[in-house]
Amino acid sequence: MEVTQPIQYCLYARKSSESDERQAMSIDSQIKEMSELANKEGLNIKNIYKESHSAKVSGTRPILMQLISEINGGKYDGILTWAPDRLSRNAGDLGMIVDLMDQGKLVQIKTSSQVFSNNPNEKFLLMILCSQAKLENDQKGLNVKRGIRAKCDMGWRPGPAPLGYINRSFAGVKEISIDPDRAPLIKIMFEKSLKGQSGRTIKIWADKVGLNNKSRKPVTLSQIYRMLNDPFYYGEFEYPTGSNNWYKGSHEAVISKELFDKVRHQMEKKTSKKSKWGAKKFTYKGLFKCGNCKSYVIGEERYRERKNGKQPRKHVYYHCTRQKDRSCKEPYVSVEDLEKSIIRFIDFVYINHPNKITYTEKLQASIQKHKELRDEVLLQQDISPNSKVWDIRDYTRYVMRYGKPEMKRELFKMFNYDFYLKNKQITTLRAH
């Protein structure tokens, strides 16, 4: 008589933070319910996996991919999960799961109310339920897009209102109203620009009068440039950005279109370059992402007035754009502190992981040129070049102090890493 081996289950619980998942049971509740079911029916749970990730796109959930790999390797042959849509809301992941059942590697999927085994009827039902979840996702996506278009046609731009406006809701209808404190200051800002005042001069004025952004911090120079180029203030908007779909806004205009056009013309006359007015080249632009929210890190110039009344002193800072998280708390870092962090990072890698460093031809040539210059200086001082240890760390310090921007950027090509800024320090590890 053949003895049937008990099924080795893995409990999988998932919940996404997306809007269509708000009504789904929490991960802890799913685990509690299914663990109680397992105890009641005497099921053997070998492991519990939990994941906070959307199931709309196939192959993007690392925990599920690990579970599928382990089932394929024979570690488990059963899955416990609250409902079929916890496993899949897309055809790709569903296909991998059904394929494991076809191969006999996945014997059973058990949910809170159903059991799916390797037989045609139960597999067909599983595919119907998961496909129904995908259909609901697709329909919700279409409904959302349809609702956004209708809102735009009514003259209301979706999303947070720009500085100078306030999002309001009356009887369930979301509208955009004038901010009585900031709007008059923004109008003055346009008028100052028309008179020929530079963005930096306007920034100094804005700080004095207390023009703060919605985080209650002084507006940045880049924000001033964006506002002076935003047609929303005279009553039009493009949605989505870059689509060339323009709408007449129902919100009250802060300035006239005539003033906006004159300011734009004034700005275009001030620059001979085709790039956007106020655009600056920053050495480390595009090299880092924020360690908190994964937005890009950008550079910004700031000017501080001197007590003696002389020309304001320029300072360069790098900070998170907050495109993915408006409330991101990653602090600003000065270019001086950033470069100290770069030196420390290269020191650490050279000492602990020298095999992780790869030298490009351009970098090798630059290092050799610097070494020859160093040796010549030492010889002039009757010092043997071989008497002093010299390596990439010395070259890094030289570049950070005297090197051109392209030399500094070349240093990052030594590493096959993604770089992040976390608490003013560069790192290669993402923070979760």
C-alpha positions as CSV (number, residue, x, y, z in Angstrom):
1,M,0.0,0.0,0.0
2,E,1.4,3.3,-1.1
3,V,1.9,5.9,1.7
4,T,1.0,9.4,0.7
5,Q,3.4,12.0,2.0
6,P,1.8,15.0,3.8
7,I,1.8,18.2,1.8
8,Q,4.5,20.7,2.8
9,Y,2.7,24.1,2.8
10,C,4.1,27.6,2.7
11,L,1.8,30.3,3.9
12,Y,1.9,33.4,1.6
13,A,0.3,36.7,2.7
14,R,0.3,39.9,0.6
15,K,-1.2,43.3,0.7
16,S,-0.4,46.3,-1.5
17,S,-0.6,50.0,-0.5
18,E,-2.4,50.9,-3.7
19,S,-6.0,52.2,-3.6
20,D,-7.5,49.0,-4.9
21,E,-6.1,47.1,-2.0
22,R,-7.5,49.3,0.8
23,Q,-10.3,46.9,1.6
24,A,-8.0,43.8,1.6
25,M,-7.4,42.1,4.9
26,S,-4.1,43.0,6.5
27,I,-1.1,40.7,6.3
28,D,-1.2,39.9,10.0
29,S,-4.9,39.1,9.8
30,Q,-4.3,36.8,6.7
31,I,-1.6,34.9,8.6
32,K,-3.8,34.6,11.7
33,E,-6.8,33.3,9.8
34,M,-4.8,30.8,7.7
35,S,-2.7,29.6,10.7
36,E,-5.9,28.8,12.6
37,L,-7.3,27.0,9.5
38,A,-4.1,24.9,9.3
39,N,-4.2,24.0,13.0
40,K,-7.9,23.0,12.7
41,E,-7.2,20.8,9.7
42,G,-3.8,19.5,10.8
43,L,-1.9,21.1,7.9
44,N,1.9,21.3,8.0
45,I,3.1,24.9,7.5
46,K,6.9,24.8,6.9
47,N,7.3,28.6,6.4
48,I,5.5,31.9,6.3
49,Y,6.2,34.5,3.6
50,K,4.7,38.0,3.6
51,E,5.0,40.7,1.0
52,S,3.8,44.3,0.6
53,H,3.7,44.7,-3.1
54,S,1.3,45.2,-6.0
55,A,0.4,42.1,-8.0
56,K,-0.6,44.0,-11.2
57,V,2.7,43.4,-13.0
58,S,4.2,40.0,-13.4
59,G,7.7,39.1,-12.2
60,T,8.0,42.1,-9.9
61,R,7.4,40.5,-6.5
62,P,10.7,39.1,-5.1
63,I,9.1,37.1,-2.3
64,L,6.6,35.3,-4.7
65,M,9.5,34.7,-7.2
66,Q,11.5,33.1,-4.3
67,L,8.5,31.0,-3.4
68,I,8.0,29.8,-7.0
69,S,11.7,28.9,-7.2
70,E,11.6,26.9,-3.9
71,I,8.5,25.0,-5.1
72,N,10.3,24.2,-8.3
73,G,13.2,22.9,-6.2
74,G,10.9,20.7,-4.1
75,K,11.1,22.6,-0.8
76,Y,7.2,23.0,-0.7
77,D,4.4,21.4,-2.7
78,G,1.5,23.4,-1.3
79,I,0.5,27.0,-0.8
80,L,-1.8,28.4,1.9
81,T,-3.1,31.9,1.1
82,W,-6.2,33.9,2.0
83,A,-7.6,34.2,-1.5
84,P,-6.5,33.5,-5.1
85,D,-5.9,37.2,-5.8
86,R,-3.2,37.3,-3.1
87,L,-1.2,35.1,-5.4
88,S,-1.9,36.8,-8.8
89,R,-3.7,39.6,-10.5
90,N,-1.8,39.2,-13.8
91,A,-1.4,36.5,-16.4
92,G,2.3,36.1,-16.1
93,D,2.5,35.0,-12.5
94,L,-0.7,33.0,-12.9
95,G,0.9,31.1,-15.8
96,M,4.0,30.2,-13.6
97,I,1.8,28.9,-10.8
98,V,-0.4,26.8,-13.1
99,D,2.7,25.5,-14.8
100,L,4.0,24.2,-11.5
101,M,0.7,22.4,-11.0
102,D,0.9,20.9,-14.5
103,Q,4.4,19.5,-13.6
104,G,3.1,18.0,-10.4
105,K,5.5,20.2,-8.3
106,L,2.6,22.2,-6.8
107,V,0.1,19.7,-5.4
108,Q,-2.4,22.0,-3.8
109,I,-3.4,25.7,-3.3
110,K,-5.7,26.1,-0.3
111,T,-7.5,29.4,0.5
112,S,-9.9,30.4,3.2
113,S,-12.9,28.9,1.3
114,Q,-11.6,26.8,-1.6
115,V,-9.1,24.2,-2.6
116,F,-7.3,24.0,-5.9
117,S,-5.6,20.8,-6.9
118,N,-3.9,19.5,-10.1
119,N,-7.1,18.6,-12.0
120,P,-8.6,20.5,-15.0
121,N,-11.7,21.8,-13.3
122,E,-10.0,23.2,-10.2
123,K,-7.2,24.7,-12.3
124,F,-9.7,26.3,-14.6
125,L,-11.6,27.8,-11.7
126,L,-8.3,29.2,-10.3
127,M,-7.5,30.8,-13.6
128,I,-11.0,32.3,-13.8
129,L,-10.8,33.8,-10.3
130,C,-7.3,35.3,-10.9
131,S,-8.3,36.6,-14.3
132,Q,-11.4,38.2,-12.7
133,A,-9.1,40.0,-10.3
134,K,-7.0,41.2,-13.3
135,L,-10.2,42.3,-15.1
136,E,-11.2,44.4,-12.1
137,N,-7.8,46.0,-12.0
138,D,-8.0,46.9,-15.7
139,Q,-11.5,48.3,-15.4
140,K,-10.5,50.4,-12.4
141,G,-7.6,51.7,-14.4
142,L,-9.9,52.7,-17.2
143,N,-12.4,54.3,-14.8
144,V,-9.6,56.3,-13.2
145,K,-8.3,57.6,-16.5
146,R,-11.9,58.4,-17.6
147,G,-12.5,60.3,-14.4
148,I,-9.3,62.3,-14.7
149,R,-10.2,63.3,-18.3
150,A,-13.6,64.4,-17.1
151,K,-12.1,66.4,-14.4
152,C,-9.6,68.1,-16.8
153,D,-12.5,68.9,-19.2
154,M,-14.3,70.6,-16.3
155,G,-11.1,72.8,-15.8
156,W,-9.7,71.2,-12.6
157,R,-6.2,69.9,-12.8
158,P,-5.7,66.6,-10.9
159,G,-3.2,66.3,-8.1
160,P,-1.8,68.9,-5.6
161,A,-2.3,72.5,-6.6
162,P,0.8,74.6,-7.3
163,L,2.1,77.1,-4.8
164,G,-0.3,80.0,-4.5
165,Y,-3.4,77.7,-4.6
166,I,-5.2,75.5,-2.2
167,N,-7.0,72.2,-2.9
168,R,-10.5,72.3,-1.4
169,S,-13.5,70.0,-1.4
170,F,-17.1,71.3,-1.3
171,A,-19.9,68.8,-1.1
172,G,-17.7,66.1,-2.5
173,V,-16.4,68.2,-5.4
174,K,-12.7,68.9,-5.4
175,E,-11.7,72.4,-6.5
176,I,-8.7,74.7,-6.5
177,S,-8.9,78.0,-4.7
178,I,-6.5,81.0,-4.4
179,D,-4.2,81.0,-1.4
180,P,-4.7,84.5,0.0
181,D,-1.3,84.6,1.7
182,R,1.0,83.4,-1.1
183,A,-0.9,84.4,-4.4
184,P,-0.2,88.1,-4.0
185,L,3.5,87.4,-3.4
186,I,3.7,85.2,-6.5
187,K,2.1,88.0,-8.6
188,I,4.8,90.4,-7.3
189,M,7.4,87.8,-8.2
190,F,6.3,87.9,-11.8
191,E,6.3,91.7,-11.8
192,K,9.9,91.7,-10.5
193,S,11.0,89.3,-13.2
194,L,9.4,91.6,-15.8
195,K,11.5,94.5,-14.5
196,G,14.6,92.5,-15.2
197,Q,15.4,91.1,-11.7
198,S,17.3,87.8,-11.8
199,G,16.0,84.6,-10.2
200,R,18.6,84.9,-7.4
201,T,17.5,88.5,-6.6
202,I,13.9,87.3,-6.5
203,K,15.0,84.4,-4.2
204,I,16.6,86.9,-1.7
205,W,13.4,89.0,-1.8
206,A,11.2,85.9,-1.3
207,D,13.1,84.8,1.7
208,K,12.8,88.3,3.3
209,V,9.0,88.5,2.8
210,G,8.5,84.9,4.0
211,L,7.4,83.1,0.8
212,N,7.5,79.5,2.0
213,N,6.5,76.4,0.2
214,K,3.9,73.9,1.4
215,S,6.5,72.3,3.7
216,R,6.8,75.7,5.4
217,K,10.4,76.0,4.1
218,P,11.7,78.9,2.0
219,V,11.1,78.5,-1.7
220,T,14.1,77.2,-3.6
221,L,15.6,78.8,-6.6
222,S,14.5,75.9,-8.8
223,Q,10.9,76.4,-7.5
224,I,11.0,80.1,-8.5
225,Y,12.1,79.1,-12.0
226,R,9.3,76.5,-12.3
227,M,6.7,79.0,-11.1
228,L,7.8,81.7,-13.6
229,N,7.3,79.1,-16.4
230,D,4.0,77.6,-15.2
231,P,0.9,78.7,-17.3
232,F,-1.3,77.5,-14.5
233,Y,-1.0,81.0,-12.9
234,Y,-2.8,82.7,-15.9
235,G,-5.4,79.9,-16.2
236,E,-4.2,77.1,-18.4
237,F,-2.6,73.7,-17.7
238,E,-1.2,70.7,-19.5
239,Y,-2.1,67.2,-18.3
240,P,-0.3,64.9,-18.2
241,T,2.9,66.9,-18.4
242,G,4.5,66.5,-21.8
243,S,1.3,65.2,-23.5
244,N,0.5,68.5,-25.3
245,N,-3.1,68.1,-24.0
246,W,-4.0,71.6,-22.8
247,Y,-7.1,72.6,-20.8
248,K,-8.7,75.9,-19.8
249,G,-8.7,76.0,-16.0
250,S,-11.7,76.8,-13.9
251,H,-9.5,78.2,-11.1
252,E,-9.0,81.9,-10.6
253,A,-5.9,83.3,-12.3
254,V,-3.1,85.0,-10.3
255,I,-1.7,86.9,-13.2
256,S,-2.8,87.8,-16.7
257,K,-1.6,85.9,-19.8
258,E,-0.1,89.2,-21.1
259,L,2.1,89.4,-18.0
260,F,3.1,85.8,-18.3
261,D,4.0,86.1,-22.0
262,K,6.1,89.3,-21.2
263,V,8.0,87.5,-18.4
264,R,8.7,84.5,-20.7
265,H,9.9,86.9,-23.4
266,Q,12.1,88.7,-20.9
267,M,13.6,85.4,-19.7
268,E,14.3,84.2,-23.2
269,K,16.2,87.5,-23.9
270,K,18.4,87.0,-20.9
271,T,19.8,83.7,-22.1
272,S,21.6,82.8,-25.3
273,K,21.3,79.1,-24.5
274,K,18.5,76.9,-25.7
275,S,18.3,75.2,-22.3
276,K,15.7,76.1,-19.8
277,W,16.1,79.4,-18.1
278,G,18.0,79.1,-14.9
279,A,19.4,75.7,-15.8
280,K,22.8,75.0,-14.1
281,K,25.4,72.3,-14.5
282,F,26.1,70.5,-11.2
283,T,29.0,68.1,-10.9
284,Y,27.2,65.3,-9.2
285,K,23.8,65.6,-10.9
286,G,22.3,62.2,-11.8
287,L,24.8,60.2,-9.8
288,F,22.8,59.7,-6.7
289,K,19.3,58.7,-5.6
290,C,17.7,59.4,-2.2
291,G,18.2,56.6,0.2
292,N,14.8,57.1,1.7
293,C,12.3,57.6,-1.2
294,K,14.5,56.7,-4.2
295,S,13.9,60.1,-5.9
296,Y,16.8,61.6,-7.8
297,V,19.2,64.0,-6.0
298,I,19.8,67.4,-7.6
299,G,22.1,70.3,-7.0
300,E,21.0,73.8,-6.0
301,E,22.8,77.1,-5.5
302,R,22.0,79.3,-2.5
303,Y,23.2,82.8,-1.7
304,R,23.9,84.1,1.8
305,E,24.1,87.8,2.5
306,R,27.2,89.0,4.2
307,K,27.1,91.3,7.2
308,N,29.6,93.7,5.5
309,G,27.1,94.3,2.7
310,K,29.4,92.7,0.0
311,Q,28.2,90.4,-2.8
312,P,26.2,87.4,-1.3
313,R,28.3,84.3,-1.0
314,K,27.4,81.3,-3.2
315,H,26.9,77.8,-1.6
316,V,26.1,74.6,-3.5
317,Y,23.8,72.0,-1.8
318,Y,22.5,68.6,-3.0
319,H,19.1,67.3,-2.0
320,C,16.3,64.9,-2.8
321,T,13.8,66.2,-5.4
322,R,11.0,64.6,-3.4
323,Q,9.2,63.6,-6.6
324,K,8.2,60.2,-5.1
325,D,7.6,61.4,-1.5
326,R,6.8,65.1,-0.9
327,S,7.4,64.5,2.9
328,C,10.8,62.9,2.5
329,K,13.1,63.8,5.4
330,E,16.5,63.3,3.7
331,P,18.4,66.5,4.7
332,Y,20.3,68.8,2.4
333,V,24.1,68.2,2.1
334,S,26.7,70.8,1.1
335,V,29.0,70.0,-1.7
336,E,32.0,70.1,0.7
337,D,30.4,67.5,3.0
338,L,29.4,65.4,0.0
339,E,32.9,65.3,-1.3
340,K,34.2,64.3,2.2
341,S,31.8,61.4,2.1
342,I,33.0,60.4,-1.4
343,I,36.6,60.3,-0.1
344,R,35.6,58.2,2.9
345,F,33.7,55.8,0.6
346,I,36.6,55.3,-1.8
347,D,39.0,54.8,1.2
348,F,36.7,52.1,2.6
349,V,36.3,50.2,-0.7
350,Y,40.1,50.4,-1.4
351,I,40.9,49.0,2.0
352,N,38.2,46.4,2.3
353,H,37.2,45.5,-1.2
354,P,40.0,46.5,-3.6
355,N,38.8,43.9,-6.2
356,K,35.6,45.9,-6.6
357,I,37.4,48.8,-8.2
358,T,37.7,48.9,-12.0
359,Y,39.9,51.6,-13.6
360,T,38.7,53.0,-16.9
361,E,41.3,54.0,-19.6
362,K,40.5,57.6,-19.1
363,L,40.9,57.3,-15.3
364,Q,44.2,55.4,-15.7
365,A,45.6,58.1,-17.9
366,S,44.6,60.8,-15.5
367,I,46.1,58.9,-12.5
368,Q,49.3,58.3,-14.4
369,K,49.6,62.0,-15.3
370,H,49.0,63.1,-11.7
371,K,51.6,60.5,-10.5
372,E,54.2,61.8,-12.9
373,L,53.6,65.4,-11.7
374,R,53.8,64.3,-8.0
375,D,57.0,62.4,-8.6
376,E,58.6,65.4,-10.3
377,V,57.7,67.6,-7.3
378,L,59.1,65.2,-4.8
379,L,62.3,64.8,-6.8
380,Q,62.8,68.6,-6.8
381,Q,62.6,68.4,-3.1
382,D,65.2,65.6,-3.0
383,I,62.6,63.2,-1.8
384,S,62.4,59.7,-3.4
385,P,58.9,59.1,-4.9
386,N,59.1,55.5,-3.7
387,S,59.5,56.7,-0.1
388,K,55.8,57.7,0.1
389,V,52.9,55.3,-0.5
390,W,50.6,56.5,-3.3
391,D,47.3,55.0,-4.5
392,I,43.8,55.9,-5.7
393,R,43.0,57.5,-2.3
394,D,45.7,60.1,-2.8
395,Y,44.4,60.8,-6.3
396,T,40.8,61.1,-5.0
397,R,41.9,63.8,-2.6
398,Y,43.7,65.6,-5.3
399,V,40.7,65.5,-7.6
400,M,38.2,66.6,-4.9
401,R,40.4,69.6,-4.2
402,Y,41.7,70.7,-7.6
403,G,40.0,68.5,-10.3
404,K,37.5,69.5,-12.9
405,P,33.9,68.2,-12.8
406,E,34.5,65.6,-15.4
407,M,37.4,64.2,-13.4
408,K,35.2,63.9,-10.3
409,R,32.5,62.2,-12.2
410,E,35.0,59.7,-13.8
411,L,35.8,58.4,-10.3
412,F,32.3,56.9,-10.0
413,K,32.9,54.7,-13.1
414,M,35.3,52.6,-11.0
415,F,32.2,51.0,-9.3
416,N,29.4,48.9,-10.7
417,Y,27.0,50.3,-8.0
418,D,23.9,52.3,-7.7
419,F,24.7,55.2,-5.4
420,Y,22.3,56.7,-2.8
421,L,22.4,59.6,-0.3
422,K,21.3,58.6,3.2
423,N,21.7,61.0,6.2
424,K,24.2,63.1,4.2
425,Q,26.4,60.1,3.4
426,I,26.8,58.1,0.2
427,T,25.9,54.5,0.3
428,T,25.2,51.6,-2.1
429,L,22.5,50.1,0.0
430,R,18.8,50.9,-0.4
431,A,17.0,51.8,2.7
432,H,13.7,50.1,3.3
